């Protein structure tokens, strides 16, 4: 999954000394109104994902469990950590049965065997080294910046709830195959970046450039999802959850809030946020609650999302002369 850095604005603090503001990236931050956090949660997420993948490969044990007696295993010098034959897994990873055993998202087991925990565990599993590297590089580029700006609590909530939302939508529409990966959570971070830009619009410079850059990045990543064997429903679900969570968790104070203690007693004190920020927060919170509730009810009732949307399957795979699309 691709990632990018937003264009940063030029420092115009010389023109705003009376307000005590300075440039920080593509937005202005007043003294005391924002804090630069040390990023540790996102690196821990990366370590956790890598550790889970190593455990998956250890359990997979291709030389012992492969039906060819280990002859087709890739990188056999790794011993029991060697990869499955490329014809079975071209991403250099474990078998499907190993992923199922460790908690891959599988509709039948979630609904009929009451294994709802798979909605969470699938976020930490990856199909192969290529899959893992792509997601972890994106997580580092996107997540660390957000954690530095908003702290580990808010970014952690966005990551985990977005991954959960992506799993729900994926299970509703993809019911004949398994799904793994942190892509839904990563798209949630992208969605949160977009809503954060919109919610804090008044403190950004180069707004059009920042918005265009972010929209292009998101569009490219979603476009990749229409290829076969890519779970774009997890991407879309994660993005929608992260987009709404950004309006709730990533609001910044408006100008003047940080200086309220320095104002004369008779001066009018500004509220922490603009009215439109409160409106966006409330609307987004309501949509989040309704969305998660409806999605979970439909899922555990065993409903198929495709029965309610006959064209939605094209969001995850568009058939061409080069490939066909299953469920």
C-alpha angles and dihedrals in degrees: 000000000000124000136185145189121246119240110262123227126239120258110260097167090121088068093047106044090127088064096044093228131144137190119263111175114308094337136054121246124197119220110276094008095096138028130211105228126203109243113231106133096065092050087049090052089052092050091047093051092049091047092050090050092052090049090050091052091047091052091043092060096182097192091059104033103036112106091229091061093253095299093119097046116123119234093011090180086077090069114207089000091065118121130254117261111284092241087063099037117010091183094071099250147107129305124275090247091058092050090049091051092051097049112282114170109266120167097211094053094044094050106030101028095038094236097149090153087079088075086070105031094055089065090067097047127085132195095225150332093283091051091047096048094048093051097042094049089051091047091053095048095045105028102046093055092050093046091051090054102039108019134246098282097060096037091046091054092049092049097048098040091046091052089049091049091050091052092052094052091043092053091049094056107025109056106149102059140040125257132204138167146081094258094109091055091046092051086050089060090050090050090049090052090054096048091044089056092049096043093049095038095134094063097049128097123202086028097166093048093047093048094046092048093050094045091051092050091050093045093051092050093047090048090057087057093069089071116101120268091025117113101223092167088067088050093050095044092048092047093051092048093047092046092056093041090055090063089052104040108024104056118137125209117257122247113286097032095099092051096050093107091055095054123101116266093251094049120111110251118218121230117252093250137025116257092248090057091057091049092050091047094052095044092047092048092052092048091049093052093045093045096050092043095050092043094051093045092051092046098051091043086061096242122160114228091211089066089063096041116036095186100040093094087073088066090070103034134010113199118229137169088272098055144008129226125231124180 
